[in-house]
Amino acid sequence: MQLLPGFRDLFPDDCARRNYILSRWRNVALRYGFVEYDGPMLESTELYRKKSGGELVGQLFDFVDKGGRDVALRPEMTPTLARMVIARGRDFRKPLKWFSVSQFFRYEKQQRGRLREFYQLNCDIIGEPSLAADAEVVALVIDALREFGLTAEDFVVRISDRDAWISFLKAKGIDAETKGGQFLQIIDKLERDSPESTGLKLKEFGLTTDEVREFIAHPGAHFERFDQLAADLGARGMEGFYKLDPAIVRGLAYYTGLVFEVFDRNGKLRALAGGGRYDNLLRDMSDGAVNMPALGFGMGDVVLGELIAETPRALESRDRWHQSAAEIYVVIAKEERRNDALRSIQQMREKGFRVDYPLSPAKVGKQFQTAEHLGARLAVLFGDEWPEVKIKTLATREEISIPHTELMEVLRRLSK
Amino acid sequence: MQLLPGFRDLFPDDCARRNYILSRWRNVALRYGFVEYDGPMLESTELYRKKSGGELVGQLFDFVDKGGRDVALRPEMTPTLARMVIARGRDFRKPLKWFSVSQFFRYEKQQRGRLREFYQLNCDIIGEPSLAADAEVVALVIDALREFGLTAEDFVVRISDRDAWISFLKAKGIDAETKGGQFLQIIDKLERDSPESTGLKLKEFGLTTDEVREFIAHPGAHFERFDQLAADLGARGMEGFYKLDPAIVRGLAYYTGLVFEVFDRNGKLRALAGGGRYDNLLRDMSDGAVNMPALGFGMGDVVLGELIAETPRALESRDRWHQSAAEIYVVIAKEERRNDALRSIQQMREKGFRVDYPLSPAKVGKQFQTAEHLGARLAVLFGDEWPEVKIKTLATREEISIPHTELMEVLRRLSK
């Protein structure tokens, strides 16, 4: 009975690393005044067929449930968020600043930075047209990475604007309304496709690769939004964390306006995060009933975990966070004292201490070994000294004996 | 595009309630010296067909994936835990004290206390045969509920012993080895089935309902383990939270020895939690390669949420935990001050404050309304007073003006 390919068993150390990422994500989103939401792990397949577009639909874990419904494990958050906002968005003050920390599933070929089950932080602002919202979202994606001890030397946000490409098409006399989507798919694959293949595809638009490369190299006035964004980010001291890069257009169909992707500086890994505006998605999904501008990003845990693992500063930061399995280990030197020990264990736990003890009788030396192994700071010994107990600080081997009635008071002092 | 039946959209208030349950569960398990693990959401269907038994297999969300594998969304944690321990248990010091907080899926008829997607706390001790481990697990299930402000007036742990029933069968001359499992299924359904149906089923064993009821009413010496358990729990001051109840046997096939279920005192709700020993599961799943005693419990979020909702003490406790969307709201009274405000917002967030501000220009009065609506404690106003800023305590309407350079220092003092 094997683990499925692309899925993870999280043994305690792996789970601690996952929790580190998930809890840091929550912290930073909360500091930005975002509130948490979540949706179901399973949705109607229709939701993704209609809205995700591109590769995602081919990567769905989809099936027919026992009630005959076409269902799919969620491959991304935005369609669920849009469905929820269409259903009940009117009940909330605008703009919504919502985040989620959730699990997703994509049936992809397994490779570095890609698993079939992964986590994402999703942060979205809904109901706010101003560019200040774009800046707030980009600032959040930057701080969500700085939170792990990563710096401008480790990653960069590459920012672009789909509207600038639409202007480009219009200037070339191409109908952006009908052909824009197909064109942006070519730009999205520019770095991965062969020059020949790109050239052939562009030819259908009456364009050459040189024209496209020229626009990317000298984007000029089409990106005036970028300058406003830079002013806002500059006030936050975030110069150096981002750059204009017209080659970024994002694969998903629903983006409009500003889009961005975050990459490691060495360019060795897949994208750490990506997002942008999707001002028409709510309108399109609700047949015009709900019309609100929206934007956001998703950041996955797999590539982030890889970048942390190869960045010493980030590893140190993770190690500092790591918690031992127990703070206090209770040594039961005499079995007659077990119930007295249990009474104190219960009190310590009620005061919030993380406490462990031997479930079977064991030699005192072995119990101290277990205490060290669990990373406990203190051992409390119940034995011959009763009604006194011994408290030993494991790092220094210092020992004191106190009446058991004073135990809680002494522990409180020692833990300050 | 609708939410699937039995699944949940967690809007921010719902999500906060979920997080309250999940984070409390983590806290109490950590205090008991358990370490967290997790497994994949999707497993080979085989894993459950072989080990879960009973109703669970008929309730699987199972399907064939794009690679032709029979897979299922996990309906319970124990088979995954067993698979993980068989694979790598030898790498860890025994006993393992492991917990997980995870999501599960069962295709069941929707009704009160039952959804098709839910969370469970699972706590297990592996590699420890002593009854002290049973007591530690029962104490943990009790404290996991007290954590929510629930008391002995609100719930009770009903404890039984499958071995006592096996002795009962043997005393009646019935082959417990081959017929024990089938018999325990009848006992498990005793409270739900009609007396006629139960009578007919027992007749096949040559037993009467009266014989069974007599054993339940006067279990006598068969439950000597219960007395040892009671002594341990008594030392922890947990009398009143549990009782011996032979009618509890648990539905799942893999249990051996002590088993328990937790119910609300009014008996209105489904079980809050259930668990017990499963000393043979690892051996059976590994064809004898790994043989360790084991025990544990699972506690779901749905019934617990219902009990909290109808228990005033528990509701108060939940309200105290609830966090506002922002602590500090920055009022931008003059747009010329936006960049100065952004600079301070960034500093406040870096110091750990949860801060929000208007993304579009708005009247000062409206901004203060937003601050109140978000539950902010302080408003910091950037306007005509620059280079001074005003700090307003929203509850008392007290206001002070300070140089903006002193803002961080003053906030630090005010937040103590």
Interface residues (C-beta under 8 A of the other chain):
Chain A: M1 Q2 L3 L4 P5 F7 R8 D9 L10 F11 P12 C15 A16 R18 N19 L30 R31 Y32 G33 V35 E36 Y37 D38 G39 P40 M41 L42 E43 S44 E46 L47 K50 F61 F63 V64 D65 K66 G67 R69 V71 L73 T80 R83 M84 A87 R88 F92 R93 P95 K97 W98 S100 Q103 F105 Y107 E117 I125 E128 P129 S130 A132 A133 E136 A139 D143 A231 D232 G234 A235 R236 G237 M238 M285 Q323 A325 A326 R338 N339 D340 L342 R343 I345 Q346 R349 G352 F353 R354 V355 D356 Y357 L359 S360 T370 H373 L374
Chain B: M1 Q2 L3 L4 P5 F7 R8 D9 L10 F11 P12 D14 C15 A16 R18 N19 L30 R31 Y32 G33 V35 E36 Y37 D38 G39 P40 M41 L42 E43 S44 E46 L47 K50 F61 F63 V64 D65 K66 G67 R69 V71 L73 T80 R83 M84 A87 R88 F92 R93 P95 K97 W98 S100 Q103 F105 Y107 E117 I125 E128 P129 S130 A132 A133 E136 A139 D143 A231 D232 G234 A235 R236 G237 M238 M285 Q323 A325 A326 R338 N339 D340 L342 R343 I345 Q346 R349 G352 F353 R354 V355 D356 Y357 L359 S360 T370 H373 L374
